[in-house]
Amino acid sequence: MHTKATIAVLSGKGGTGKTLVSVNLAAVAANATYIDCDTEEPNGHIFIKPTIVEEYVVSEPKPVVNQDLCDGCRICVDACAFNALALIGKNLLVFDEICHSCGLCTYICPKGALHEEQRPLGVVKRGRKDGITFLAGEMNVGESSAVPIIKALMREKKTDLVIIDSPPGSGCLVTETVGNADFCLLVAEPTIFGAHNLAMVHELVTLMGKPSAVLLNKTQEGVNPSEVYARQHGLKIIGSLPYDEHLALLSSDGYLAAEEDEHYHTYFKDLLSKVVQEASHASDSDPQR
């Protein structure tokens, strides 16, 4: 499928089937880039099984104190909007976990007591599997934010069709990811909690002005609260994926359903066509996209 579009697949929580949908959409495309932005627990490689050809470290600058030069003037402490600095007695402390690497403290220090050093946050991996260009970010254990890793992933060279496996939830990592998308596919479970999490990501993409539709996953007979939410809020339902033990077993064993089962190959091929069409219509209706 030779189409230029960046599709972000989202969910309000983990375990809804976001990765299952993402990797299978990438698998049925003739030429696509799959980006795993779930930097805390990336697992797209389990299904795609790419050959990794490149890996590099992503770092960001953090302030380091020379206590011999610091005179305790508190200028940096009072100026920091994130309260990442504190003066305890005569010692200036830097809390890396809440520092946003803005560089203000090193810039305004009258004594030159602060300088920046690069601190590793994680890695970006680049690979290939048949027609899929594979990109994934992985954050080091204990780090508080992977935004620089997401930014590094988005700077990578990509094919015309991009499938982004977004982080779960609706926090800053998701916001950073969605900002690069032309269209958002929201994956939702058929439960009250699923509807609540759907509402979270729907509100986010609406605030960001991103066109979207919902895929109802694991559907069964009876009332589906996520479907009810979608219909009440004018959110287009682009498809429904019934709960299927065979699909669950394939996924739990790390297989791409679209490659192992003709029924699912057809299903995800049709779904990709619908999503790309929606993205194209959204782009045509908004000249600024």
NORWOZI-V997895 format. One record per helix or strand of 2 or more residues. SS is the DSSP state (2 for helix, 1 for strand). FROM is the first residue (numbers start at 1). TO is the last residue. If there is no record, write none. Layout:
# NORWOZI-V997895
((SS:FROM:TO) (SS:FROM:TO))
This chain:
# NORWOZI-V997895
((1:5:10) (2:18:28) (1:32:36) (2:44:48) (1:51:65) (2:75:79) (1:85:88) (1:91:94) (2:104:108) (1:114:129) (1:132:139) (2:147:155) (1:161:165) (2:172:178) (1:183:188) (2:192:207) (1:212:219) (2:225:232) (1:237:242) (2:245:252) (2:257:260) (2:262:285))
